Amino acid sequence: MPLKHLTETVLVVLLALVTIATGIIVSTLPHIPAGFFPWVATFISAVIYPALVYPILKNNRADNSFRALHFAPVTITLMWMFIEIALLKEPRLQLVASAYTWGFSTPAVAATFILISVFCLQVIRRREARLGFLVVLFTPFLAGAVASESSMHWDARLASLLWKTPVEIAMVPSGTTSSAPSSKGEKNLASSSVAEEEQWREKLRTVEEGTVHSVSSAMASVKGPKQGLTAAVGLAGKALGSEGTSHSTPRTHLPKAGGEMEAIGIFVLAAFAATLHKRARMAV
């Protein structure tokens, strides 16, 4: 028997919800190759949905276009993989990847909603109710996408929660600044209202305080400018090694570019004494 109007409306709403969920998850996937296994999990989930719904559509002789629409979530995940593979060969496509995943993959989700709306307008049955449901679902999604991209960065928070990826951008309310290093290499160690960021800043504060205390203790314990310079250079080398900028053993003294100054001084004195002795003999 043909697909009932109520059942078709429920399937339209369900397809819209699955599309939104797929767009949100795709926008949080890490780049390939790190994002391959998360993508596989997302792809399998997207395939399960049409596999469960397709028998209902087939038995009730649903329109072929409506059947094809239920593969939209699978198409969204496949398009992300194609873009990532192309990005490996052509890094200049980074702009395309960023545009595709912008705002919880808003371009892909919006395109799917447009196709669903076109179907609802063509079949006529309960078009007002179905279009109303689509507007009610898409409006808060779009508002959340814009808020996430402008200030809230919910996609980064969700990525760190789902895939345990590090948060690379500031996830703090307006009025505070990011803890990431600035363009000049400075770190912002101010308190943050985000728990994950506050833990990271606390570690940075501990490292900074330990380094300053070590330098102060070393400078106070040494005597003379040469020993103080040697200790400062050693501590600076250790600090650089601890942050990953240098893995070699720090030097304990400055490198030598030639002979010792003491040897040169002795040689000059000996030459001066020999010259005086020679002139004295010539005078006699």
C-alpha positions as CSV (number, residue, x, y, z in Angstrom):
1,M,0.0,0.0,0.0
2,P,1.2,3.6,-0.6
3,L,3.1,5.4,2.2
4,K,0.7,7.0,4.6
5,H,0.8,10.8,5.0
6,L,1.6,10.7,8.7
7,T,4.4,8.1,8.2
8,E,5.9,10.1,5.4
9,T,5.9,13.3,7.6
10,V,7.6,11.4,10.4
11,L,10.2,10.2,8.0
12,V,10.8,13.7,6.7
13,V,11.4,15.0,10.2
14,L,13.6,12.0,11.0
15,L,15.7,12.6,7.9
16,A,16.1,16.2,8.8
17,L,17.3,15.3,12.3
18,V,19.8,12.6,11.1
19,T,21.1,15.1,8.5
20,I,21.8,17.7,11.2
21,A,23.5,15.1,13.4
22,T,25.7,14.0,10.6
23,G,26.7,17.5,9.7
24,I,27.6,18.3,13.3
25,I,29.7,15.1,13.6
26,V,31.4,15.6,10.3
27,S,32.5,19.1,11.2
28,T,34.3,17.7,14.3
29,L,36.3,15.0,12.5
30,P,40.1,15.4,12.6
31,H,42.0,15.7,9.3
32,I,43.2,12.6,7.6
33,P,45.0,10.4,8.5
34,A,44.1,11.0,12.2
35,G,40.4,11.3,11.3
36,F,40.2,8.0,9.3
37,F,38.8,5.8,12.0
38,P,36.4,8.5,13.4
39,W,35.2,8.9,9.8
40,V,34.7,5.1,9.5
41,A,32.5,5.1,12.6
42,T,30.5,8.1,11.3
43,F,30.1,6.5,7.9
44,I,28.9,3.2,9.3
45,S,26.3,5.1,11.4
46,A,25.2,7.0,8.4
47,V,24.7,3.8,6.4
48,I,22.7,2.1,9.2
49,Y,20.0,4.8,9.0
50,P,18.9,4.2,5.3
51,A,19.4,0.4,5.8
52,L,16.8,0.5,8.5
53,V,14.4,2.9,6.7
54,Y,14.6,1.5,3.2
55,P,12.5,-1.6,3.8
56,I,9.6,0.6,5.0
57,L,10.0,2.9,2.0
58,K,10.1,-0.1,-0.4
59,N,7.2,-2.0,1.1
60,N,5.0,1.2,1.0
61,R,6.0,2.1,-2.5
62,A,7.5,5.5,-1.6
63,D,8.7,7.8,-4.3
64,N,12.1,7.1,-5.6
65,S,13.2,10.6,-5.0
66,F,12.2,10.3,-1.3
67,R,14.1,7.0,-1.1
68,A,17.2,8.6,-2.5
69,L,17.0,11.5,0.0
70,H,17.6,9.1,2.9
71,F,21.1,8.5,1.6
72,A,22.0,12.2,2.0
73,P,23.8,11.6,5.4
74,V,26.0,9.0,3.6
75,T,26.7,11.4,0.9
76,I,27.8,14.1,3.4
77,T,30.3,11.8,4.9
78,L,31.6,10.6,1.5
79,M,32.1,14.2,0.3
80,W,34.1,14.9,3.4
81,M,36.4,12.0,2.7
82,F,36.8,13.0,-1.0
83,I,37.8,16.5,0.1
84,E,40.3,15.2,2.7
85,I,41.9,12.8,0.2
86,A,42.2,15.7,-2.4
87,L,43.7,17.9,0.4
88,L,46.5,15.4,0.9
89,K,47.6,15.9,-2.7
90,E,46.7,19.6,-3.0
91,P,47.1,21.6,0.2
92,R,45.6,24.7,-1.4
93,L,42.2,23.0,-1.1
94,Q,42.2,23.8,2.6
95,L,39.8,26.6,1.8
96,V,37.3,24.1,0.3
97,A,37.6,21.9,3.4
98,S,37.1,24.8,5.8
99,A,34.0,26.0,3.8
100,Y,32.5,22.5,3.7
101,T,32.7,22.0,7.5
102,W,31.9,25.7,8.4
103,G,29.3,26.0,11.1
104,F,28.6,22.3,11.7
105,S,28.8,21.6,7.9
106,T,26.1,24.1,7.2
107,P,26.5,24.1,3.4
108,A,25.9,20.4,3.2
109,V,23.0,20.4,5.7
110,A,21.4,23.4,3.9
111,A,21.6,21.7,0.5
112,T,19.9,18.6,2.0
113,F,17.1,20.7,3.5
114,I,16.6,22.4,0.2
115,L,16.2,19.0,-1.5
116,I,13.7,17.9,1.2
117,S,11.8,21.1,0.8
118,V,11.6,20.6,-3.0
119,F,10.2,17.1,-2.5
120,C,7.6,18.4,0.0
121,L,6.5,21.0,-2.5
122,Q,6.2,18.5,-5.3
123,V,4.1,15.8,-3.5
124,I,1.7,18.4,-2.2
125,R,0.6,16.2,0.7
126,R,0.8,18.1,4.0
127,R,3.3,20.5,2.5
128,E,2.7,23.3,5.1
129,A,3.2,21.1,8.1
130,R,6.4,19.5,6.7
131,L,7.9,22.8,5.6
132,G,7.0,24.2,9.0
133,F,8.9,21.3,10.7
134,L,11.9,21.9,8.5
135,V,12.0,25.6,9.3
136,V,11.7,24.9,13.1
137,L,14.6,22.4,12.9
138,F,16.9,24.4,10.6
139,T,16.5,27.8,12.3
140,P,18.1,26.9,15.7
141,F,20.7,24.8,13.9
142,L,21.8,27.8,11.8
143,A,21.8,30.1,14.8
144,G,24.0,27.6,16.7
145,A,26.3,27.2,13.7
146,V,26.8,31.0,13.4
147,A,27.4,31.3,17.2
148,S,29.9,28.5,17.2
149,E,31.9,30.0,14.4
150,S,31.8,33.6,15.8
151,S,32.5,33.1,19.5
152,M,31.5,29.9,21.2
153,H,33.5,27.4,19.2
154,W,31.2,24.5,20.1
155,D,32.7,22.4,17.3
156,A,36.1,22.4,19.0
157,R,34.6,21.4,22.3
158,L,32.6,18.6,20.8
159,A,35.7,17.4,18.9
160,S,37.7,17.2,22.1
161,L,34.9,15.3,23.7
162,L,34.2,12.8,20.9
163,W,37.7,12.2,19.5
164,K,39.9,13.4,22.4
165,T,41.6,15.9,20.1
166,P,43.4,18.9,21.6
167,V,41.5,22.2,21.5
168,E,43.5,24.4,19.2
169,I,41.4,27.6,19.4
170,A,40.1,29.8,22.2
171,M,36.9,28.4,23.8
172,V,36.2,31.2,26.3
173,P,33.4,33.7,26.6
174,S,33.8,37.2,25.2
175,G,36.0,39.4,27.4
176,T,38.7,36.8,28.0
177,T,41.6,35.8,25.8
178,S,43.1,32.5,24.5
179,S,45.8,30.7,26.3
180,A,47.5,29.8,23.0
181,P,50.8,31.6,22.3
182,S,50.4,34.9,20.4
183,S,52.2,35.8,17.2
184,K,55.1,37.1,19.4
185,G,55.4,33.8,21.4
186,E,53.8,35.2,24.6
187,K,51.6,33.0,26.7
188,N,48.4,34.2,28.4
189,L,48.2,32.5,31.9
190,A,45.1,34.3,33.1
191,S,42.3,32.3,34.7
192,S,39.7,30.8,32.5
193,S,36.1,29.7,33.0
194,V,36.6,26.5,30.9
195,A,37.7,23.5,32.9
196,E,40.0,22.0,30.3
197,E,41.7,25.3,29.4
198,E,42.1,26.2,33.1
199,Q,43.9,22.8,33.7
200,W,46.3,23.5,30.8
201,R,47.0,27.1,32.0
202,E,47.7,25.7,35.5
203,K,50.3,23.4,34.1
204,L,51.9,26.4,32.2
205,R,51.9,28.5,35.4
206,T,53.7,25.6,37.3
207,V,56.3,25.4,34.6
208,E,56.8,29.1,34.5
209,E,57.1,29.4,38.3
210,G,59.5,26.5,38.4
211,T,61.8,28.0,35.8
212,V,61.9,31.4,37.4
213,H,62.7,29.9,40.8
214,S,65.5,27.8,39.4
215,V,67.1,30.7,37.6
216,S,66.9,32.9,40.8
217,S,68.4,30.2,43.0
218,A,71.2,29.5,40.5
219,M,72.1,33.1,40.1
220,A,72.1,33.6,43.9
221,S,74.3,30.6,44.6
222,V,77.1,31.3,42.1
223,K,80.0,33.8,42.5
224,G,81.4,36.0,39.8
225,P,80.1,37.0,36.3
226,K,81.5,34.0,34.5
227,Q,79.9,31.4,36.8
228,G,76.6,33.3,36.7
229,L,76.6,33.4,32.9
230,T,77.4,29.7,32.7
231,A,74.5,28.8,35.1
232,A,72.1,31.0,33.2
233,V,73.1,29.4,29.8
234,G,72.7,25.9,31.3
235,L,69.2,26.7,32.7
236,A,68.1,28.3,29.5
237,G,69.2,25.2,27.6
238,K,67.2,23.0,30.0
239,A,64.1,25.1,29.6
240,L,64.3,24.9,25.8
241,G,64.8,21.2,25.9
242,S,61.7,20.7,28.2
243,E,59.4,22.5,25.7
244,G,60.5,20.5,22.7
245,T,62.6,23.1,20.9
246,S,65.9,21.3,21.7
247,H,66.6,17.7,22.6
248,S,70.3,18.0,23.0
249,T,72.2,18.1,26.2
250,P,72.7,21.7,27.4
251,R,76.2,23.1,27.4
252,T,77.9,23.8,30.8
253,H,80.2,26.4,29.3
254,L,80.5,28.7,26.3
255,P,82.0,27.2,23.1
256,K,85.6,28.0,22.3
257,A,86.6,29.5,19.0
258,G,90.4,29.5,19.4
259,G,93.3,29.2,21.8
260,E,93.2,30.1,25.5
261,M,93.8,33.8,26.3
262,E,96.3,32.7,29.0
263,A,98.5,31.0,26.5
264,I,98.5,34.0,24.2
265,G,99.5,36.3,27.0
266,I,102.4,34.0,28.0
267,F,103.6,33.9,24.4
268,V,103.5,37.8,24.2
269,L,105.5,38.2,27.4
270,A,108.1,35.7,26.3
271,A,108.6,37.4,23.0
272,F,108.9,40.8,24.7
273,A,111.5,39.4,27.1
274,A,113.5,37.9,24.3
275,T,113.5,41.2,22.4
276,L,114.8,43.1,25.4
277,H,117.5,40.5,26.0
278,K,118.7,40.7,22.4
279,R,118.8,44.5,22.4
280,A,120.8,44.4,25.7
281,R,123.4,42.1,24.2
282,M,123.7,44.3,21.0
283,A,124.3,47.4,23.2
284,V,127.1,45.7,25.1
